[in-house]
Structures are given as structure tokens and as C-alpha cells.
Amino acid sequence: MSELKSVNVAQKPAAAFILGLAGGGFILLGSVVMSMFAFGQPIMMMGKMEGTQGVMGMMGSVSMDWMMGYVPVLAAFGIASGTMVTLGSVMLYRRPAENQLWGAIVLAFSLASIVGSMGGLIVGLILGVLGGILAITSNNGGNSSGQTVALSAGA
């Protein structure tokens, strides 16, 4: 006389997880590209941007040195955005019952990545937004639509 116990197993939002994880990777890549400007790679900087002096003369008092002062802050913000998108995607996969919370985090930080990492070279922005929307609209978050598995207590 063995008792059967049933456990509700939530289906994992795999498509949202993969899209969000790929988006987070591209956002981190965009942050690395942005940090190359921040920490002064000589090839990228061209010696204080001498090649853009003609364009800067048309802009009046805006100096390239002043604008380059904000790049380290933006690069750090981009790294934080990419990390949060990646973390949100992993937590979405590990805790599918909280799909709307983690989907909103992925969506919000994907949109915020526009500021710090050029939207993850635009590809990360698109993938992260799609992953976040899929996670938010997913209705298989482990409530009642999961699979029920019967476990045997013993023989």
C-alpha cells in the first residue's frame, strides 16, 4: 500500500530565457566597446579626437573632452544593465513562478541599456525586449498550468 503524492512542476519559459540571456550578452559586449572609449584606446581616441575638430567647430562651445568625461559612468551603467538582464534571465529560468517580476526586470534593464551600452549594439536591446515581453506575457508561470507529476512514497 503505497501512497502517491503529486507535485506541481512549473514549465520553464525557455524561449524568454534564451532571448534574455543572449540580449544580456550583447549588452555586456556593447559595454566593453563603450569602455574602450572610456579608458582611452589610442586607436579609438585618435589623440583627443583630432579627426573630429571640423565637426566640433560647428557645434560651438561643446567640447569633446567634456563629453568624454561621462563615458566611464555610461560604460559602468551599461555593465550594470547587462548584468541585470543576464541575472533576470537566469532567475526567470530558475523561478518560473515569478515570470512577471523577472520579465519586467529584463525588459526595464534592456531598455535602460540604450544609455550605457548603445543598446547592446542594438541587437541586445531587441533580444532583451523580446525576452522580457515573452516572460511577462507567459501564462505558464507555475500557477495552475504546470504539469502534475505523481511520486511514489515507497513500495
N, CA, C and O atoms as a GROMACS GRO file, in nm:
protein
  620
    1MET      N    1   0.080  -0.116   0.000
    1MET     CA    2   0.000   0.000   0.000
    1MET      C    3   0.087   0.125   0.000
    1MET      O    4   0.126   0.179   0.104
    2SER      N    5   0.113   0.165  -0.113
    2SER     CA    6   0.195   0.285  -0.127
    2SER      C    7   0.106   0.405  -0.156
    2SER      O    8   0.006   0.396  -0.227
    3GLU      N    9   0.147   0.516  -0.100
    3GLU     CA   10   0.076   0.640  -0.125
    3GLU      C   11   0.141   0.712  -0.242
    3GLU      O   12   0.263   0.711  -0.258
    4LEU      N   13   0.058   0.774  -0.320
    4LEU     CA   14   0.109   0.856  -0.428
    4LEU      C   15   0.093   1.003  -0.390
    4LEU      O   16  -0.012   1.046  -0.345
    5LYS      N   17   0.199   1.075  -0.410
    5LYS     CA   18   0.194   1.218  -0.385
    5LYS      C   19   0.213   1.288  -0.518
    5LYS      O   20   0.292   1.244  -0.602
    6SER      N   21   0.142   1.396  -0.537
    6SER     CA   22   0.157   1.469  -0.662
    6SER      C   23   0.226   1.602  -0.635
    6SER      O   24   0.205   1.667  -0.532
    7VAL      N   25   0.310   1.640  -0.728
    7VAL     CA   26   0.384   1.764  -0.720
    7VAL      C   27   0.359   1.843  -0.847
    7VAL      O   28   0.365   1.788  -0.957
    8ASN      N   29   0.330   1.970  -0.831
    8ASN     CA   30   0.308   2.056  -0.947
    8ASN      C   31   0.443   2.107  -0.995
    8ASN      O   32   0.513   2.177  -0.922
    9VAL      N   33   0.481   2.073  -1.118
    9VAL     CA   34   0.608   2.113  -1.176
    9VAL      C   35   0.581   2.222  -1.279
    9VAL      O   36   0.507   2.202  -1.375
   10ALA      N   37   0.642   2.337  -1.258
   10ALA     CA   38   0.620   2.450  -1.348
   10ALA      C   39   0.700   2.432  -1.476
   10ALA      O   40   0.813   2.384  -1.474
   11GLN      N   41   0.639   2.471  -1.587
   11GLN     CA   42   0.711   2.470  -1.713
   11GLN      C   43   0.801   2.592  -1.718
   11GLN      O   44   0.761   2.702  -1.679
   12LYS      N   45   0.920   2.572  -1.766
   12LYS     CA   46   1.018   2.680  -1.769
   12LYS      C   47   1.005   2.758  -1.900
   12LYS      O   48   0.992   2.698  -2.007
   13PRO      N   49   1.008   2.890  -1.893
   13PRO     CA   50   0.999   2.974  -2.013
   13PRO      C   51   1.132   2.977  -2.087
   13PRO      O   52   1.208   3.074  -2.075
   14ALA      N   53   1.160   2.873  -2.163
   14ALA     CA   54   1.291   2.857  -2.227
   14ALA      C   55   1.318   2.963  -2.332
   14ALA      O   56   1.430   3.014  -2.341
   15ALA      N   57   1.219   2.998  -2.412
   15ALA     CA   58   1.241   3.098  -2.518
   15ALA      C   59   1.274   3.234  -2.459
   15ALA      O   60   1.366   3.301  -2.507
   16ALA      N   61   1.202   3.275  -2.355
   16ALA     CA   62   1.231   3.403  -2.290
   16ALA      C   63   1.368   3.400  -2.225
   16ALA      O   64   1.441   3.499  -2.227
   17PHE      N   65   1.405   3.286  -2.167
   17PHE     CA   66   1.536   3.271  -2.104
   17PHE      C   67   1.648   3.285  -2.207
   17PHE      O   68   1.745   3.358  -2.183
   18ILE      N   69   1.636   3.218  -2.319
   18ILE     CA   70   1.741   3.222  -2.422
   18ILE      C   71   1.752   3.362  -2.482
   18ILE      O   72   1.863   3.413  -2.500
   19LEU      N   73   1.639   3.424  -2.514
   19LEU     CA   74   1.643   3.559  -2.570
   19LEU      C   75   1.702   3.660  -2.472
   19LEU      O   76   1.784   3.744  -2.510
   20GLY      N   77   1.662   3.651  -2.346
   20GLY     CA   78   1.714   3.742  -2.246
   20GLY      C   79   1.862   3.721  -2.220
   20GLY      O   80   1.937   3.817  -2.203
   21LEU      N   81   1.905   3.596  -2.218
   21LEU     CA   82   2.046   3.566  -2.195
   21LEU      C   83   2.132   3.615  -2.310
   21LEU      O   84   2.240   3.672  -2.289
   22ALA      N   85   2.086   3.594  -2.432
   22ALA     CA   86   2.160   3.645  -2.548
   22ALA      C   87   2.160   3.797  -2.549
   22ALA      O   88   2.262   3.858  -2.582
   23GLY      N   89   2.048   3.859  -2.514
   23GLY     CA   90   2.042   4.004  -2.507
   23GLY      C   91   2.138   4.059  -2.402
   23GLY      O   92   2.205   4.159  -2.426
   24GLY      N   93   2.145   3.994  -2.286
   24GLY     CA   94   2.238   4.036  -2.182
   24GLY      C   95   2.383   4.024  -2.228
   24GLY      O   96   2.466   4.108  -2.194
   25GLY      N   97   2.413   3.920  -2.304
   25GLY     CA   98   2.548   3.905  -2.358
   25GLY      C   99   2.584   4.017  -2.454
   25GLY      O  100   2.695   4.070  -2.449
   26PHE      N  101   2.492   4.052  -2.542
   26PHE     CA  102   2.517   4.162  -2.636
   26PHE      C  103   2.528   4.297  -2.564
   26PHE      O  104   2.606   4.383  -2.604
   27ILE      N  105   2.449   4.314  -2.459
   27ILE     CA  106   2.457   4.439  -2.383
   27ILE      C  107   2.593   4.449  -2.314
   27ILE      O  108   2.654   4.557  -2.310
   28LEU      N  109   2.641   4.338  -2.259
   28LEU     CA  110   2.775   4.340  -2.199
   28LEU      C  111   2.882   4.365  -2.305
   28LEU      O  112   2.980   4.434  -2.278
   29LEU      N  113   2.864   4.310  -2.424
   29LEU     CA  114   2.958   4.335  -2.532
   29LEU      C  115   2.958   4.483  -2.571
   29LEU      O  116   3.064   4.541  -2.594
   30GLY      N  117   2.841   4.542  -2.578
   30GLY     CA  118   2.832   4.685  -2.607
   30GLY      C  119   2.898   4.769  -2.499
   30GLY      O  120   2.954   4.874  -2.528
   31SER      N  121   2.891   4.723  -2.376
   31SER     CA  122   2.957   4.795  -2.266
   31SER      C  123   3.108   4.787  -2.278
   31SER      O  124   3.178   4.883  -2.246
   32VAL      N  125   3.158   4.674  -2.324
   32VAL     CA  126   3.303   4.660  -2.345
   32VAL      C  127   3.348   4.755  -2.455
   32VAL      O  128   3.453   4.819  -2.443
   33VAL      N  129   3.270   4.765  -2.561
   33VAL     CA  130   3.303   4.859  -2.669
   33VAL      C  131   3.300   5.002  -2.616
   33VAL      O  132   3.387   5.083  -2.649
   34MET      N  133   3.200   5.034  -2.534
   34MET     CA  134   3.190   5.167  -2.477
   34MET      C  135   3.307   5.194  -2.382
   34MET      O  136   3.359   5.306  -2.378
   35SER      N  137   3.350   5.094  -2.307
   35SER     CA  138   3.461   5.116  -2.214
   35SER      C  139   3.594   5.133  -2.288
   35SER      O  140   3.688   5.189  -2.232
   36MET      N  141   3.603   5.086  -2.412
   36MET     CA  142   3.723   5.112  -2.490
   36MET      C  143   3.738   5.263  -2.514
   36MET      O  144   3.850   5.314  -2.516
   37PHE      N  145   3.628   5.331  -2.531
   37PHE     CA  146   3.632   5.476  -2.541
   37PHE      C  147   3.664   5.538  -2.406
   37PHE      O  148   3.737   5.638  -2.398
   38ALA      N  149   3.610   5.480  -2.300
   38ALA     CA  150   3.627   5.538  -2.167
   38ALA      C  151   3.771   5.534  -2.120
   38ALA      O  152   3.819   5.630  -2.059
   39PHE      N  153   3.838   5.426  -2.147
   39PHE     CA  154   3.973   5.409  -2.092
   39PHE      C  155   4.080   5.436  -2.195
   39PHE      O  156   4.195   5.397  -2.176
   40GLY      N  157   4.044   5.502  -2.304
   40GLY     CA  158   4.138   5.562  -2.395
   40GLY      C  159   4.223   5.470  -2.477
   40GLY      O  160   4.345   5.477  -2.469
   41GLN      N  161   4.164   5.384  -2.556
   41GLN     CA  162   4.242   5.306  -2.651
   41GLN      C  163   4.294   5.402  -2.757
   41GLN      O  164   4.214   5.476  -2.816
   42PRO      N  165   4.423   5.404  -2.784
   42PRO     CA  166   4.478   5.505  -2.876
   42PRO      C  167   4.423   5.496  -3.017
   42PRO      O  168   4.412   5.598  -3.084
   43ILE      N  169   4.388   5.379  -3.062
   43ILE     CA  170   4.334   5.366  -3.197
   43ILE      C  171   4.196   5.430  -3.204
   43ILE      O  172   4.163   5.497  -3.302
   44MET      N  173   4.117   5.410  -3.101
   44MET     CA  174   3.982   5.465  -3.098
   44MET      C  175   3.982   5.615  -3.074
   44MET      O  176   3.900   5.688  -3.129
   45MET      N  177   4.075   5.662  -2.991
   45MET     CA  178   4.072   5.801  -2.949
   45MET      C  179   4.134   5.896  -3.051
   45MET      O  180   4.098   6.014  -3.054
   46MET      N  181   4.225   5.850  -3.133
   46MET     CA  182   4.293   5.932  -3.234
   46MET      C  183   4.356   6.056  -3.171
   46MET      O  184   4.351   6.163  -3.231
   47GLY      N  185   4.414   6.043  -3.054
   47GLY     CA  186   4.482   6.156  -2.990
   47GLY      C  187   4.389   6.272  -2.964
   47GLY      O  188   4.401   6.376  -3.028
   48LYS      N  189   4.297   6.257  -2.873
   48LYS     CA  190   4.198   6.359  -2.835
   48LYS      C  191   4.106   6.396  -2.951
   48LYS      O  192   4.063   6.510  -2.964
   49MET      N  193   4.076   6.301  -3.033
   49MET     CA  194   3.975   6.315  -3.138
   49MET      C  195   4.009   6.427  -3.236
   49MET      O  196   3.923   6.510  -3.268
   50GLU      N  197   4.130   6.430  -3.283
   50GLU     CA  198   4.170   6.534  -3.377
   50GLU      C  199   4.094   6.525  -3.508
   50GLU      O  200   4.078   6.625  -3.578
   51GLY      N  201   4.047   6.407  -3.541
   51GLY     CA  202   3.976   6.390  -3.667
   51GLY      C  203   3.838   6.452  -3.666
   51GLY      O  204   3.778   6.467  -3.772
   52THR      N  205   3.787   6.489  -3.550
   52THR     CA  206   3.652   6.545  -3.544
   52THR      C  207   3.651   6.693  -3.513
   52THR      O  208   3.546   6.749  -3.482
   53GLN      N  209   3.764   6.759  -3.521
   53GLN     CA  210   3.769   6.902  -3.487
   53GLN      C  211   3.683   6.985  -3.581
   53GLN      O  212   3.626   7.086  -3.539
   54GLY      N  213   3.673   6.946  -3.707
   54GLY     CA  214   3.589   7.020  -3.800
   54GLY      C  215   3.443   7.014  -3.762
   54GLY      O  216   3.372   7.114  -3.770
   55VAL      N  217   3.398   6.898  -3.719
   55VAL     CA  218   3.260   6.882  -3.677
   55VAL      C  219   3.236   6.956  -3.546
   55VAL      O  220   3.132   7.018  -3.528
   56MET      N  221   3.334   6.949  -3.456
   56MET     CA  222   3.316   7.014  -3.326
   56MET      C  223   3.313   7.165  -3.339
   56MET      O  224   3.248   7.232  -3.259
   57GLY      N  225   3.382   7.221  -3.438
   57GLY     CA  226   3.380   7.365  -3.458
   57GLY      C  227   3.241   7.415  -3.490
   57GLY      O  228   3.205   7.528  -3.456
   58MET      N  229   3.161   7.332  -3.557
   58MET     CA  230   3.025   7.371  -3.592
   58MET      C  231   2.932   7.367  -3.472
   58MET      O  232   2.829   7.434  -3.471
   59MET      N  233   2.968   7.289  -3.369
   59MET     CA  234   2.880   7.273  -3.253
   59MET      C  235   2.899   7.385  -3.151
   59MET      O  236   2.827   7.388  -3.052
   60GLY      N  237   2.991   7.474  -3.172
   60GLY     CA  238   3.007   7.587  -3.081
   60GLY      C  239   3.090   7.552  -2.960
   60GLY      O  240   3.206   7.510  -2.974
   61SER      N  241   3.034   7.567  -2.840
   61SER     CA  242   3.111   7.553  -2.718
   61SER      C  243   3.119   7.410  -2.665
   61SER      O  244   3.183   7.388  -2.561
   62VAL      N  245   3.059   7.315  -2.730
   62VAL     CA  246   3.063   7.177  -2.683
   62VAL      C  247   3.201   7.120  -2.713
   62VAL      O  248   3.246   7.123  -2.827
   63SER      N  249   3.265   7.070  -2.612
   63SER     CA  250   3.400   7.016  -2.626
   63SER      C  251   3.395   6.863  -2.618
   63SER      O  252   3.320   6.807  -2.539
   64MET      N  253   3.476   6.798  -2.701
   64MET     CA  254   3.482   6.652  -2.699
   64MET      C  255   3.540   6.603  -2.567
   64MET      O  256   3.501   6.496  -2.519
   65ASP      N  257   3.633   6.678  -2.508
   65ASP     CA  258   3.688   6.638  -2.378
   65ASP      C  259   3.581   6.635  -2.271
   65ASP      O  260   3.580   6.546  -2.186
   66TRP      N  261   3.490   6.732  -2.273
   66TRP     CA  262   3.382   6.736  -2.176
   66TRP      C  263   3.289   6.615  -2.193
   66TRP      O  264   3.249   6.552  -2.094
   67MET      N  265   3.256   6.583  -2.318
   67MET     CA  266   3.168   6.469  -2.344
   67MET      C  267   3.234   6.337  -2.308
   67MET      O  268   3.168   6.246  -2.260
   68MET      N  269   3.365   6.325  -2.331
   68MET     CA  270   3.435   6.202  -2.300
   68MET      C  271   3.448   6.179  -2.150
   68MET      O  272   3.477   6.067  -2.107
   69GLY      N  273   3.426   6.282  -2.069
   69GLY     CA  274   3.431   6.267  -1.924
   69GLY      C  275   3.317   6.182  -1.870
   69GLY      O  276   3.330   6.124  -1.763
   70TYR      N  277   3.208   6.175  -1.942
   70TYR     CA  278   3.092   6.097  -1.897
   70TYR      C  279   3.096   5.952  -1.944
   70TYR      O  280   3.016   5.871  -1.898
   71VAL      N  281   3.184   5.918  -2.033
   71VAL     CA  282   3.186   5.784  -2.090
   71VAL      C  283   3.214   5.676  -1.985
   71VAL      O  284   3.151   5.571  -1.993
   72PRO      N  285   3.305   5.696  -1.888
   72PRO     CA  286   3.324   5.590  -1.787
   72PRO      C  287   3.197   5.563  -1.706
   72PRO      O  288   3.169   5.448  -1.672
   73VAL      N  289   3.122   5.666  -1.674
   73VAL     CA  290   2.998   5.648  -1.600
   73VAL      C  291   2.897   5.570  -1.685
   73VAL      O  292   2.830   5.480  -1.636
   74LEU      N  293   2.887   5.606  -1.811
   74LEU     CA  294   2.794   5.536  -1.901
   74LEU      C  295   2.837   5.392  -1.923
   74LEU      O  296   2.752   5.304  -1.932
   75ALA      N  297   2.967   5.367  -1.933
   75ALA     CA  298   3.015   5.230  -1.951
   75ALA      C  299   2.982   5.146  -1.828
   75ALA      O  300   2.942   5.030  -1.841
   76ALA      N  301   2.999   5.202  -1.709
   76ALA     CA  302   2.965   5.130  -1.586
   76ALA      C  303   2.815   5.103  -1.580
   76ALA      O  304   2.773   4.996  -1.536
   77PHE      N  305   2.734   5.199  -1.623
   77PHE     CA  306   2.589   5.179  -1.626
   77PHE      C  307   2.552   5.069  -1.725
   77PHE      O  308   2.460   4.991  -1.700
   78GLY      N  309   2.622   5.063  -1.837
   78GLY     CA  310   2.597   4.959  -1.936
   78GLY      C  311   2.633   4.821  -1.883
   78GLY      O  312   2.562   4.724  -1.908
   79ILE      N  313   2.743   4.811  -1.810
   79ILE     CA  314   2.782   4.683  -1.750
   79ILE      C  315   2.678   4.640  -1.647
   79ILE      O  316   2.642   4.523  -1.640
   80ALA      N  317   2.629   4.735  -1.568
   80ALA     CA  318   2.525   4.703  -1.469
   80ALA      C  319   2.396   4.659  -1.539
   80ALA      O  320   2.330   4.566  -1.493
   81SER      N  321   2.360   4.725  -1.649
   81SER     CA  322   2.239   4.686  -1.722
   81SER      C  323   2.252   4.545  -1.779
   81SER      O  324   2.161   4.464  -1.768
   82GLY      N  325   2.367   4.517  -1.841
   82GLY     CA  326   2.389   4.383  -1.897
   82GLY      C  327   2.388   4.275  -1.791
   82GLY      O  328   2.338   4.165  -1.813
   83THR      N  329   2.445   4.307  -1.675
   83THR     CA  330   2.447   4.210  -1.565
   83THR      C  331   2.305   4.184  -1.514
   83THR      O  332   2.269   4.070  -1.486
   84MET      N  333   2.225   4.289  -1.502
   84MET     CA  334   2.088   4.271  -1.454
   84MET      C  335   2.000   4.196  -1.554
   84MET      O  336   1.914   4.118  -1.514
   85VAL      N  337   2.021   4.219  -1.684
   85VAL     CA  338   1.945   4.144  -1.785
   85VAL      C  339   1.983   3.995  -1.777
   85VAL      O  340   1.896   3.908  -1.784
   86THR      N  341   2.112   3.968  -1.764
   86THR     CA  342   2.157   3.829  -1.755
   86THR      C  343   2.105   3.764  -1.627
   86THR      O  344   2.056   3.651  -1.630
   87LEU      N  345   2.116   3.834  -1.514
   87LEU     CA  346   2.067   3.781  -1.387
   87LEU      C  347   1.916   3.760  -1.390
   87LEU      O  348   1.866   3.658  -1.342
   88GLY      N  349   1.844   3.855  -1.448
   88GLY     CA  350   1.698   3.840  -1.460
   88GLY      C  351   1.659   3.720  -1.544
   88GLY      O  352   1.561   3.652  -1.514
   89SER      N  353   1.736   3.693  -1.650
   89SER     CA  354   1.706   3.578  -1.735
   89SER      C  355   1.733   3.447  -1.662
   89SER      O  356   1.655   3.352  -1.673
   90VAL      N  357   1.843   3.442  -1.589
   90VAL     CA  358   1.875   3.320  -1.513
   90VAL      C  359   1.770   3.296  -1.405
   90VAL      O  360   1.725   3.182  -1.386
   91MET      N  361   1.730   3.402  -1.334
   91MET     CA  362   1.628   3.386  -1.230
   91MET      C  363   1.491   3.352  -1.290
   91MET      O  364   1.412   3.282  -1.227
   92LEU      N  365   1.465   3.400  -1.409
   92LEU     CA  366   1.342   3.364  -1.479
   92LEU      C  367   1.338   3.214  -1.504
   92LEU      O  368   1.233   3.151  -1.490
   93TYR      N  369   1.450   3.157  -1.539
   93TYR     CA  370   1.456   3.013  -1.566
   93TYR      C  371   1.453   2.933  -1.435
   93TYR      O  372   1.392   2.826  -1.430
   94ARG      N  373   1.516   2.984  -1.332
   94ARG     CA  374   1.520   2.911  -1.205
   94ARG      C  375   1.389   2.923  -1.126
   94ARG      O  376   1.353   2.831  -1.053
   95ARG      N  377   1.319   3.035  -1.140
   95ARG     CA  378   1.193   3.058  -1.068
   95ARG      C  379   1.083   3.097  -1.166
   95ARG      O  380   1.045   3.214  -1.172
   96PRO      N  381   1.032   3.003  -1.241
   96PRO     CA  382   0.931   3.036  -1.343
   96PRO      C  383   0.799   3.086  -1.284
   96PRO      O  384   0.720   3.148  -1.356
   97ALA      N  385   0.775   3.061  -1.158
   97ALA     CA  386   0.651   3.110  -1.097
   97ALA      C  387   0.652   3.263  -1.085
   97ALA      O  388   0.546   3.325  -1.077
   98GLU      N  389   0.771   3.323  -1.083
   98GLU     CA  390   0.784   3.468  -1.073
   98GLU      C  391   0.817   3.529  -1.209
   98GLU      O  392   0.896   3.623  -1.219
   99ASN      N  393   0.755   3.475  -1.314
   99ASN     CA  394   0.790   3.516  -1.450
   99ASN      C  395   0.763   3.663  -1.478
   99ASN      O  396   0.837   3.726  -1.554
  100GLN      N  397   0.660   3.720  -1.420
  100GLN     CA  398   0.629   3.860  -1.449
  100GLN      C  399   0.730   3.954  -1.384
  100GLN      O  400   0.768   4.055  -1.444
  101LEU      N  401   0.775   3.923  -1.265
  101LEU     CA  402   0.876   4.005  -1.198
  101LEU      C  403   1.008   4.003  -1.277
  101LEU      O  404   1.063   4.109  -1.307
  102TRP      N  405   1.057   3.884  -1.308
  102TRP     CA  406   1.186   3.874  -1.377
  102TRP      C  407   1.175   3.923  -1.521
  102TRP      O  408   1.272   3.979  -1.574
  103GLY      N  409   1.060   3.904  -1.584
  103GLY     CA  410   1.041   3.958  -1.718
  103GLY      C  411   1.043   4.110  -1.719
  103GLY      O  412   1.097   4.172  -1.810
  104ALA      N  413   0.983   4.171  -1.616
  104ALA     CA  414   0.985   4.318  -1.606
  104ALA      C  415   1.127   4.369  -1.582
  104ALA      O  416   1.164   4.475  -1.634
  105ILE      N  417   1.206   4.296  -1.504
  105ILE     CA  418   1.345   4.336  -1.480
  105ILE      C  419   1.425   4.328  -1.609
  105ILE      O  420   1.502   4.418  -1.642
  106VAL      N  421   1.408   4.217  -1.684
  106VAL     CA  422   1.477   4.203  -1.812
  106VAL      C  423   1.436   4.314  -1.908
  106VAL      O  424   1.522   4.372  -1.975
  107LEU      N  425   1.309   4.343  -1.916
  107LEU     CA  426   1.259   4.446  -2.006
  107LEU      C  427   1.310   4.585  -1.966
  107LEU      O  428   1.356   4.660  -2.051
  108ALA      N  429   1.303   4.618  -1.838
  108ALA     CA  430   1.345   4.751  -1.793
  108ALA      C  431   1.494   4.774  -1.816
  108ALA      O  432   1.534   4.880  -1.866
  109PHE      N  433   1.577   4.677  -1.781
  109PHE     CA  434   1.721   4.697  -1.797
  109PHE      C  435   1.765   4.684  -1.942
  109PHE      O  436   1.869   4.738  -1.980
  110SER      N  437   1.688   4.614  -2.024
  110SER     CA  438   1.718   4.612  -2.167
  110SER      C  439   1.694   4.751  -2.226
  110SER      O  440   1.774   4.799  -2.307
  111LEU      N  441   1.585   4.814  -2.186
  111LEU     CA  442   1.558   4.949  -2.234
  111LEU      C  443   1.658   5.050  -2.178
  111LEU      O  444   1.697   5.144  -2.247
  112ALA      N  445   1.701   5.030  -2.054
  112ALA     CA  446   1.799   5.120  -1.994
  112ALA      C  447   1.936   5.106  -2.057
  112ALA      O  448   2.020   5.196  -2.045
  113SER      N  449   1.961   4.995  -2.124
  113SER     CA  450   2.092   4.973  -2.185
  113SER      C  451   2.119   5.066  -2.303
  113SER      O  452   2.232   5.075  -2.350
  114ILE      N  453   2.017   5.134  -2.350
  114ILE     CA  454   2.037   5.231  -2.457
  114ILE      C  455   2.136   5.338  -2.412
  114ILE      O  456   2.220   5.382  -2.491
  115VAL      N  457   2.128   5.377  -2.287
  115VAL     CA  458   2.213   5.483  -2.234
  115VAL      C  459   2.357   5.435  -2.218
  115VAL      O  460   2.450   5.505  -2.259
  116GLY      N  461   2.377   5.318  -2.159
  116GLY     CA  462   2.510   5.279  -2.119
  116GLY      C  463   2.587   5.191  -2.214
  116GLY      O  464   2.710   5.183  -2.202
  117SER      N  465   2.522   5.126  -2.306
  117SER     CA  466   2.597   5.035  -2.393
  117SER      C  467   2.544   5.036  -2.535
  117SER      O  468   2.556   4.936  -2.607
  118MET      N  469   2.487   5.146  -2.575
  118MET     CA  470   2.432   5.160  -2.710
  118MET      C  471   2.328   5.052  -2.739
  118MET      O  472   2.317   5.004  -2.852
  119GLY      N  473   2.254   5.016  -2.637
  119GLY     CA  474   2.152   4.914  -2.654
  119GLY      C  475   2.210   4.777  -2.683
  119GLY      O  476   2.144   4.694  -2.746
  120GLY      N  477   2.331   4.752  -2.639
  120GLY     CA  478   2.393   4.624  -2.668
  120GLY      C  479   2.414   4.606  -2.816
  120GLY      O  480   2.386   4.500  -2.873
  121LEU      N  481   2.464   4.713  -2.879
  121LEU     CA  482   2.482   4.716  -3.024
  121LEU      C  483   2.350   4.696  -3.096
  121LEU      O  484   2.346   4.637  -3.204
  122ILE      N  485   2.243   4.742  -3.038
  122ILE     CA  486   2.104   4.738  -3.083
  122ILE      C  487   2.048   4.594  -3.079
  122ILE      O  488   1.930   4.576  -3.050
  123VAL      N  489   2.130   4.495  -3.108
  123VAL     CA  490   2.085   4.356  -3.107
  123VAL      C  491   2.045   4.315  -2.965
  123VAL      O  492   1.943   4.249  -2.946
  124GLY      N  493   2.125   4.353  -2.866
  124GLY     CA  494   2.095   4.319  -2.727
  124GLY      C  495   1.966   4.383  -2.680
  124GLY      O  496   1.890   4.322  -2.605
  125LEU      N  497   1.942   4.504  -2.724
  125LEU     CA  498   1.818   4.573  -2.689
  125LEU      C  499   1.698   4.496  -2.743
  125LEU      O  500   1.602   4.471  -2.670
  126ILE      N  501   1.703   4.459  -2.869
  126ILE     CA  502   1.590   4.389  -2.932
  126ILE      C  503   1.568   4.252  -2.867
  126ILE      O  504   1.455   4.216  -2.835
  127LEU      N  505   1.676   4.176  -2.848
  127LEU     CA  506   1.662   4.042  -2.788
  127LEU      C  507   1.612   4.051  -2.644
  127LEU      O  508   1.526   3.973  -2.603
  128GLY      N  509   1.664   4.147  -2.567
  128GLY     CA  510   1.621   4.162  -2.429
  128GLY      C  511   1.475   4.204  -2.418
  128GLY      O  512   1.402   4.154  -2.333
  129VAL      N  513   1.433   4.296  -2.504
  129VAL     CA  514   1.293   4.340  -2.502
  129VAL      C  515   1.201   4.224  -2.540
  129VAL      O  516   1.097   4.204  -2.476
  130LEU      N  517   1.237   4.148  -2.643
  130LEU     CA  518   1.155   4.032  -2.681
  130LEU      C  519   1.149   3.929  -2.569
  130LEU      O  520   1.042   3.875  -2.540
  131GLY      N  521   1.264   3.901  -2.506
  131GLY     CA  522   1.265   3.806  -2.395
  131GLY      C  523   1.183   3.854  -2.277
  131GLY      O  524   1.110   3.775  -2.216
  132GLY      N  525   1.192   3.982  -2.244
  132GLY     CA  526   1.113   4.036  -2.134
  132GLY      C  527   0.964   4.032  -2.161
  132GLY      O  528   0.885   3.999  -2.073
  133ILE      N  529   0.926   4.065  -2.284
  133ILE     CA  530   0.784   4.061  -2.320
  133ILE      C  531   0.731   3.917  -2.318
  133ILE      O  532   0.621   3.892  -2.270
  134LEU      N  533   0.811   3.824  -2.370
  134LEU     CA  534   0.770   3.683  -2.365
  134LEU      C  535   0.753   3.636  -2.222
  134LEU      O  536   0.658   3.563  -2.191
  135ALA      N  537   0.843   3.677  -2.134
  135ALA     CA  538   0.834   3.634  -1.995
  135ALA      C  539   0.712   3.694  -1.926
  135ALA      O  540   0.644   3.625  -1.849
  136ILE      N  541   0.685   3.821  -1.952
  136ILE     CA  542   0.570   3.887  -1.888
  136ILE      C  543   0.439   3.827  -1.936
  136ILE      O  544   0.348   3.805  -1.856
  137THR      N  545   0.428   3.801  -2.064
  137THR     CA  546   0.302   3.750  -2.119
  137THR      C  547   0.287   3.600  -2.106
  137THR      O  548   0.180   3.546  -2.137
  138SER      N  549   0.390   3.532  -2.061
  138SER     CA  550   0.382   3.388  -2.044
  138SER      C  551   0.282   3.355  -1.933
  138SER      O  552   0.288   3.413  -1.825
  139ASN      N  553   0.193   3.263  -1.960
  139ASN     CA  554   0.094   3.225  -1.859
  139ASN      C  555   0.124   3.088  -1.800
  139ASN      O  556   0.038   3.030  -1.734
  140ASN      N  557   0.242   3.036  -1.823
  140ASN     CA  558   0.278   2.907  -1.765
  140ASN      C  559   0.375   2.926  -1.650
  140ASN      O  560   0.472   2.852  -1.638
  141GLY      N  561   0.349   3.022  -1.567
  141GLY     CA  562   0.439   3.057  -1.459
  141GLY      C  563   0.431   2.967  -1.338
  141GLY      O  564   0.472   3.009  -1.230
  142GLY      N  565   0.381   2.848  -1.351
  142GLY     CA  566   0.382   2.756  -1.239
  142GLY      C  567   0.259   2.763  -1.151
  142GLY      O  568   0.254   2.696  -1.048
  143ASN      N  569   0.160   2.843  -1.188
  143ASN     CA  570   0.041   2.854  -1.103
  143ASN      C  571  -0.046   2.729  -1.118
  143ASN      O  572  -0.041   2.640  -1.032
  144SER      N  573  -0.123   2.721  -1.222
  144SER     CA  574  -0.209   2.605  -1.238
  144SER      C  575  -0.187   2.536  -1.372
  144SER      O  576  -0.244   2.430  -1.398
  145SER      N  577  -0.105   2.594  -1.457
  145SER     CA  578  -0.087   2.537  -1.589
  145SER      C  579   0.033   2.444  -1.598
  145SER      O  580   0.064   2.394  -1.706
  146GLY      N  581   0.102   2.422  -1.486
  146GLY     CA  582   0.218   2.333  -1.487
  146GLY      C  583   0.175   2.188  -1.495
  146GLY      O  584   0.056   2.157  -1.487
  147GLN      N  585   0.270   2.099  -1.511
  147GLN     CA  586   0.242   1.958  -1.518
  147GLN      C  587   0.236   1.900  -1.378
  147GLN      O  588   0.309   1.945  -1.289
  148THR      N  589   0.152   1.803  -1.358
  148THR     CA  590   0.144   1.734  -1.230
  148THR      C  591   0.213   1.601  -1.243
  148THR      O  592   0.183   1.522  -1.333
  149VAL      N  593   0.306   1.576  -1.152
  149VAL     CA  594   0.384   1.454  -1.154
  149VAL      C  595   0.352   1.376  -1.029
  149VAL      O  596   0.352   1.432  -0.919
  150ALA      N  597   0.323   1.247  -1.043
  150ALA     CA  598   0.293   1.162  -0.929
  150ALA      C  599   0.421   1.097  -0.880
  150ALA      O  600   0.496   1.038  -0.958
  151LEU      N  601   0.445   1.108  -0.751
  151LEU     CA  602   0.564   1.048  -0.690
  151LEU      C  603   0.522   0.934  -0.600
  151LEU      O  604   0.420   0.943  -0.530
  152SER      N  605   0.599   0.830  -0.600
  152SER     CA  606   0.569   0.714  -0.516
  152SER      C  607   0.640   0.732  -0.381
  152SER      O  608   0.757   0.769  -0.376
  153ALA      N  609   0.569   0.704  -0.273
  153ALA     CA  610   0.625   0.719  -0.139
  153ALA      C  611   0.710   0.598  -0.102
  153ALA      O  612   0.797   0.611  -0.016
  154GLY      N  613   0.691   0.488  -0.161
  154GLY     CA  614   0.769   0.367  -0.130
  154GLY      C  615   0.694   0.244  -0.177
  154GLY      O  616   0.574   0.251  -0.207
  155ALA      N  617   0.763   0.134  -0.184
  155ALA     CA  618   0.698   0.012  -0.235
  155ALA      C  619   0.660  -0.080  -0.127
  155ALA      O  620   0.605  -0.187  -0.153
   0.00000   0.00000   0.00000
